[in-house]
Amino acid sequence: MSKQSNKSSQADNITMSGGGVYSLATAGAKDVIDHATPIVLAAISELNRPVGHWSFSDMGCADGGTSLDLWRSAVSAIRNQSEADIQITYADQPRNDFNALVQILHGLTDFDSYLQQHSNVHVLESGSSFYDPILPSNSLDLGFSATAMHWLSQKPCDIPDHVHMVGASGEVLSQYQAQAQKDWETILLHRARELKPGGKLVFANFCKDEQGRYLGNTDGENMFDWFNSLWCEFRDNGAITADEYAAMTLPQYYNTVEEFSLPFTDKQSKVSRAGLTLDHIETGIIKCPYARDFQSHGDARKFAKEYVPTIRSWNESIYFGGLSSDRPVEERKEIIHNFYSTYESRVADNPEGHAMDYVHAYTTISKT
Ligand SMILES: C[S@@+](CC[C@H](N)C(=O)[O-])C[C@H]1O[C@@H](n2cnc3c(N)ncnc32)[C@H](O)[C@@H]1O
């Protein structure tokens, strides 16, 4: 019997902005999914599946807005050949804004859902983490996930002099590496159990690419160094305490291609023995849409106003969670407000080089 884990230490603080704001603020994440769409369609066309209904999952789906076009394309491709039932399970951790997800999928917002366009398409919402079983064994044709699996199941330790593992070294970095390897194996083993024989996984995961590039660190300013230096400034001017500085450590890890490939190259690994093989992995960069627009409109204030909210949509909850609960909530909110306004004004004053380019590993995996 498999039991759901209770890893509240990590899940407590990871939430994207709610009420559909996540998808509205993250045009870049949608660009990543659009880039992955042909890979998903190719994987669907290669599925070696028995008759019966189609079963897909979208793990770490947030409010579902960014993947609507992906699933619209997948459903259309299947409908060209078959009227069979299609089930899509949207899964995210329990603190996700599932109300926003349901409303977006069921057409109660300005997002254009695909559900109304097709019959016999069944969407289910699951609050099970990808570190746990989500679906029954041998039931899944294709599992998808974008920009989600860099969130670790738990924070191995605080990073004393940075907010992210990209700035960690030595023993601290080793602890993050070990946690990430264990987590990647856990994710794969659960999916190996869920997949039907011949089923596939397509993941677009954040990574550190062959040239050492990663999210927000491609050819200009290093976004994570900015987060860190501003947070240091807040500590040094007394706005936050040293403990609060240290507690703001993002529980994330960016694997390299070698690290993603390790469970597959080792033929004796649990993952290989569970029947998973790596079909393909390649890295790719999606340019920051806000920095791209700035090149044409040239308005630094407009750029800063659009750029900082996209960052805020995914890391505000971790900054907020790092602040002492002894502070009244209003005071914590004010610190967070000041943090992002300071960031915004620094970007507006000196915009050159700021960009959150997305660096991903696009990966296709099969169950033999
Ligand atoms: C940046 S959002 C990506 C959303 C969407 N897939 C996209 O690409 O636009 C990351 C999502 O991963 C989710 N997440 C983080 N840890 C998770 C876990 N252990 N299990 C499931 N989802 C998780 C977060 O709640 C969040 O919704």
Ligand as a Chemical Component Dictionary entry (heavy atoms), coordinates in Angstrom:
data_LIG
# 
_chem_comp.id                   LIG 
_chem_comp.type                 NON-POLYMER 
_chem_comp.pdbx_formal_charge   0 
_chem_comp.three_letter_code    LIG 
# 
loop_
_chem_comp_atom.comp_id 
_chem_comp_atom.atom_id 
_chem_comp_atom.alt_atom_id 
_chem_comp_atom.type_symbol 
_chem_comp_atom.charge 
_chem_comp_atom.model_Cartn_x 
_chem_comp_atom.model_Cartn_y 
_chem_comp_atom.model_Cartn_z 
_chem_comp_atom.pdbx_ordinal 
LIG C1  C1  C 0  5.902 27.837 -12.079 1  
LIG S1  S1  S 1  4.447 26.929 -11.778 2  
LIG C2  C2  C 0  4.245 26.106 -13.335 3  
LIG C3  C3  C 0  2.808 26.010 -13.733 4  
LIG C4  C4  C 0  2.574 25.469 -15.129 5  
LIG N1  N1  N 0  2.949 24.077 -15.219 6  
LIG C5  C5  C 0  3.332 26.291 -16.139 7  
LIG O1  O1  O 0  4.311 25.793 -16.697 8  
LIG O2  O2  O -1 2.951 27.431 -16.374 9  
LIG C6  C6  C 0  5.012 25.611 -10.733 10 
LIG C7  C7  C 0  3.894 24.771 -10.157 11 
LIG O3  O3  O 0  4.451 23.619 -9.534  12 
LIG C8  C8  C 0  3.672 23.342 -8.396  13 
LIG N2  N2  N 0  4.374 22.431 -7.504  14 
LIG C9  C9  C 0  5.444 22.673 -6.712  15 
LIG N3  N3  N 0  5.760 21.570 -6.022  16 
LIG C10 C10 C 0  4.863 20.613 -6.397  17 
LIG C11 C11 C 0  4.668 19.258 -6.037  18 
LIG N4  N4  N 0  5.464 18.664 -5.163  19 
LIG N5  N5  N 0  3.681 18.556 -6.627  20 
LIG C12 C12 C 0  2.866 19.158 -7.549  21 
LIG N6  N6  N 0  3.010 20.442 -7.924  22 
LIG C13 C13 C 0  3.987 21.158 -7.358  23 
LIG C14 C14 C 0  3.406 24.711 -7.801  24 
LIG O4  O4  O 0  2.349 24.669 -6.884  25 
LIG C15 C15 C 0  3.102 25.477 -9.075  26 
LIG O5  O5  O 0  1.733 25.442 -9.370  27 
# 
loop_
_chem_comp_bond.comp_id 
_chem_comp_bond.atom_id_1 
_chem_comp_bond.atom_id_2 
_chem_comp_bond.value_order 
_chem_comp_bond.pdbx_ordinal 
LIG C1  S1  SING 1  
LIG S1  C2  SING 2  
LIG S1  C6  SING 3  
LIG C2  C3  SING 4  
LIG C3  C4  SING 5  
LIG C4  N1  SING 6  
LIG C4  C5  SING 7  
LIG C5  O1  DOUB 8  
LIG C5  O2  SING 9  
LIG C6  C7  SING 10 
LIG C7  O3  SING 11 
LIG C7  C15 SING 12 
LIG O3  C8  SING 13 
LIG C8  N2  SING 14 
LIG C8  C14 SING 15 
LIG N2  C9  SING 16 
LIG N2  C13 SING 17 
LIG C9  N3  DOUB 18 
LIG N3  C10 SING 19 
LIG C10 C11 SING 20 
LIG C10 C13 DOUB 21 
LIG C11 N4  SING 22 
LIG C11 N5  DOUB 23 
LIG N5  C12 SING 24 
LIG C12 N6  DOUB 25 
LIG N6  C13 SING 26 
LIG C14 O4  SING 27 
LIG C14 C15 SING 28 
LIG C15 O5  SING 29 
# 
